[in-house]
């Protein structure tokens, strides 16, 4: 089992990984269609979107959490 102190890093990793994977798969398909070079184009795009997603999650997640905490009650 992984220590609870790493939970924020794991959240950032899995959220960025999952979101960038799904979005890049779909957007690559919509923009270029599916052919023999689809996965090559996907991997090239994902090599850019994955780090961007990690950075965005690091910045946005705490802000969203604060906002949600303010608009919700126990």
C-alpha positions in Angstrom: 0.0 0.0 0.0 1.1 3.6 -0.7 1.4 6.1 2.1 -1.4 8.7 2.4 1.2 11.5 2.2 1.5 10.8 -1.5 -2.3 11.0 -2.2 -2.1 14.5 -3.8 0.6 13.4 -6.1 -1.2 10.3 -7.0 -4.4 12.3 -7.7 -2.5 14.6 -10.0 -0.9 11.7 -11.8 -4.0 9.7 -12.3 -6.3 12.6 -13.1 -3.8 14.1 -15.6 -3.1 10.7 -17.1 -6.7 9.7 -17.6 -8.0 13.0 -18.8 -5.1 13.6 -21.3 -5.4 10.0 -22.6 -9.2 10.2 -23.2 -9.1 13.7 -24.6 -6.2 13.0 -26.9 -7.6 9.8 -28.2 -10.9 11.5 -29.1 -9.6 14.7 -30.4 -7.0 13.0 -32.6 -9.7 10.8 -34.0 -12.1 13.7 -34.7 -9.3 15.9 -36.3 -7.6 13.2 -38.4 -9.7 10.1 -38.5 -8.6 6.6 -38.0 -6.0 5.1 -40.3 -2.6 3.2 -40.1 -0.9 6.3 -38.7 -3.5 7.1 -36.0 -1.6 5.7 -33.1 1.6 7.5 -34.2 -0.3 10.8 -34.3 -2.0 10.0 -31.0 1.3 9.3 -29.2 2.9 12.5 -30.6 -0.1 14.6 -29.4 -0.2 12.7 -26.1 3.5 13.4 -25.4 2.5 17.1 -25.3 -0.9 16.8 -23.7 0.2 14.6 -20.8 2.7 17.1 -19.2 0.2 19.9 -19.9 -2.5 18.0 -18.1 -0.2 17.3 -15.1 0.7 21.0 -14.8 -3.0 22.0 -15.2 -4.2 19.5 -12.6 -1.5 20.8 -10.2 -2.8 24.3 -10.6 -6.5 23.8 -11.0 -7.3 21.0 -8.5 -6.6 23.0 -5.4 -8.6 26.0 -6.7 -11.5 23.8 -7.6 -11.4 22.1 -4.2 -11.5 25.5 -2.4 -14.4 26.6 -4.5 -16.3 23.3 -3.9 -15.6 23.6 -0.1 -17.1 27.1 -0.2 -20.3 26.2 -2.0 -21.0 23.0 0.0 -21.9 22.4 3.6 -21.8 19.5 6.0 
